[in-house]
Amino acid sequence: MTVAARRRLFLDMARRRAQPGTGSARVFLEDRTAVARWPDLTPTLAGIPWAVAGAVATRAYMPERTTQDLADAARMLGAAPEPRHQETRDIFRRWLPKALEDLENLIALGRLEMGS
């Protein structure tokens, strides 16, 4: 089974089993556990297109975790406002169009987890 097929299987299974509001409590998500703060690189990188990804992006929007699961991406997307979802879709359309359906599944899973 290909990586894409396994990912799709996982996302489909998770989406079928997810229940609204069964994820982390919002107070947990708002209570940051970072030991050290990441520097704000916005002024340094002004004028250069840049983005954070992976664990750095997860850490920027959620308490620190030591997992490598898709659940982190879903949780981060679930807590994000709709304009951020649209920005993310635009990036996927440009750089990873074959994964747009997976992105939508992650957004839906995250929304279910957040109870929204």
Secondary structure, DSSP 8 states (H G I E B T S, - for coil): --HHHHHHHHHHHHHHH--TT-S--HHHHHS---SS-----TTTTTTS-----HHHHHHHHS-------HHHHHHHHHHS-HHHHHHHHHHHHHH-GGGHHHHHHHHHHHHHHHT-
